[in-house]
Amino acid sequence: MDCFIINLGRFKDDDYTIGAFSIMNSLREEGLNVQYFSNLKDSLPLKKEDFYHQEVFNEASKAHDQLSSELLSSINSNTKFVGFSVLDDNFYASLYYARAIKSRFQNIVIGFGGPFFTNPDTLNYDYSRIDWLDFFTTGEAQETIKTIAKYKFDLASVPEIQGLSYYREGTWVIRNNPRPFDHFKPTSYTTNFDNQEEIHTSFSIGCPYRCSFCTQHFHYPEYKLVPVEDCIEILKPHAGKKLNFSDALINSRTTWLKNLCQQIIDNDLNIFWQSWFRFGDHMNDLKLLNLLYESGCRSIRFGLESASSPVLKHMRKFHNEKIIYETFNKIRDLYTDGKIMLVKLNILVGYPNESEEDFQKTLKFIYFNCDLINHVSVNSVIIQPKLDKFSAMIESGELTYSSGHDWSTKESTPEVRKSRLLKIEELLNKCKIQHDIMGNDGLDKVITQK
């Protein structure tokens, strides 16, 4: 029996992809042959309103040529299940591909799951018109899919499961009680993008913090951290290799992190790894940085976002200008000892309360620390009105909102954000720092339409 997991567009996002591979491992534990596809387009000629116009959606879904020929040639009479890992921005594309598959292979069971279905707003969609999808899961899906597989994907025989919504006899049964993440366990998987093999693993799910701009807590309302001894068992088969720890944060619990590093050393795993870190006083400890290095950490990714204390405070970050400069000074001390750890930063440009003075502080920080910075990912701020800080600003009139890119405050307009993206790109080029700039297309579209 064959199964397929399809991941549209966001196949390089670690925290998204790890969930898809967890499902794959669960199915393989049931003795199933599982294949993974991620090379399908996630941008299709469908607008959100098309979902509610049956004729338009039907016409768009007839264009089967968008389907990967490799996928179509792989699906056959032995294929029993096709699952889609879904985020907000690939929901409609996933519906499109699901319908195209169902129209050709009526007996295949198609299921949706992923972060999109952990958002309560998901249940407000009108699913009555979707008769080509068999089920979707809300909340934790790993054990749910495993149970469905035990019943040979015969949904009529599957017992009621918390968080499992399904289509049966022309009617959708919607369950608005997401399944809690009680069965999370670490997993690992290997990817090969651009002929570069990478091993990924994750030891936690969710995030214990609530940054003002982040939707992580909508997708994973609970934070789960795996015991260190279980992490070591996952790592042992990869001894001597390079790994990416795909956690939202690896240093949320300092004692746990120190224990993990020491166990990696004591077990002679000789791995080299990278992960996301959060700034804080604990990162200004040279002993901790040395321990990270000795355990094989060779790349630290920081969500810097800004180098201005007022902006960081509004973001609900627990660091400030003083802390980030101190952290970089400690990393520089590490370099002096010949211990090199690449530093990668994420920066948000045009945050609602970011003044030009605030922005210049970020540029100054990059310039003074360019000798340590290996890569910078720059994002123009996209407003999510469901987040409490932003919804309060909209309600008070401090922020006028039309769409994710089309919003304004006293300090930040689309034109200001576009200008700042150009300025930071100019600096990164001058400093010869590798970088990604995201948001130009969205801002250009907004500015052009005005």
C-alpha positions, 0 to 999 in steps of 0.5 A: 500500500502506497502513501504520499505526503505533499508539502507545497512551497514551504519545503525549506521551513524546518518547523513546518517540514518536521511535522510532515516527516513525523507523519511519514515516520508514523506511517512507515511504522505501520509498514507502509511505503511513503513518498514525499513530494514538495516540488509542486507550485504553491502559487495558483490563479485562485483568489480566496473568494474563488473558494466560495464560487463553485463555478470559478473553482471548478474551472480552475481545478480542471487544469491538471497540467499543474500536477507534477508528472512525477507524482501522477506517474507514481500514483496507481491502484496501490495508492491508498492515501495522499496527505497534504501538510497545510499552512495559511498560504498554501490552503487553496493550492492544496485544495486545487491539487487535492481535487485534481488527484481525486478527479483521477483517482476516486478511491484514494483517501485524501487528508489535510493536516498541519499548522493551518488546522490548529487555528480556530478560525479554520473551522469557520470555513464553509466546507460543505462544498468540498466533496473531494476531501475525506478528512482533516485533523486539528491539533496533533495529527501524528497519532490520528493518522497512525490510527487511521492507517491501522484501519486501512484508511477505511474512515467508516470503521475508524472510531471517533477521534478528538480533532478528526473531522471527516466527510461521510455520506454527503455531510461534513462532521466537524470536530472543533476540539483540537487534539492536544500534542500529548504524543510528540516525540523527536524524529529526524529526516534527511533532505536533499535540496540543490544537491546538498544533503541535510539531516534535520531533527527536532526536540521540541514543539511550539514555543514558550514565548509570545512575541507580538508578531509571531503566530507560533502559539496559534499553531502549537498552543502547548510547548513540549520539550523532549527529555535529553536521553530521548534526544541522544537516542535520536542523534546516535545514528547520525554520529559524525554528521552535520545536523540542523536542530529544527526547533523554534528555540533550542535555548528556551531552557538553559539547564536542559541545553547544557545537559544536551551538550554535555551528553553529546560530548560524553557519548562521543557523537562528534556531530556538527549542528546549528539551531535557533537561539534567543538572546538573553543574559544566559547567552552572555556566558562564555562557559555556555558558548564554549560548551555549545562549541565543544558539543559541535555547534557551529552556527547560531541563528538569532531572531534579532529582529531589531537593535532598538530597545523600544522596538524590542520591548513592544515585540515582547522580546526579553533582550535589549541593546545592551544584551545583544552587544554583550552577546556579540562581544562574548562570541568575539571572545570565542573567535579570539580562541580560534572557535568559529561559530557562524552567526545568522540573523533574522531582522524585521523591517518597519515594525509598527513603532520603529522610527527612523532612529530605531532603524538606524540602530539596527543598521549600526549594529550590523555594521559594527558586527559585520565581522561576525555575521555570516547571513541575514534574513530580512523581512518586511513586517506583515501584520496579522490582525488576529494577534493581540498587540496588532488588533489593539493598535487597529482598534485604537486607530494607531494602525490602519490595516487593509492587508498584510503588506498594506498597513500604516502607522505614524512611523511605518508606511509601505513606502517607508518599509520599501525604503528601509529594505533598500537601505538595509540591502545596500548595507549588507552588500557593502559589508559583503554579508550573505542575505535574503530580502523578503517583502519587496514584491508585496510592498511594490504591489501595494505602492503601485496600486495607490 
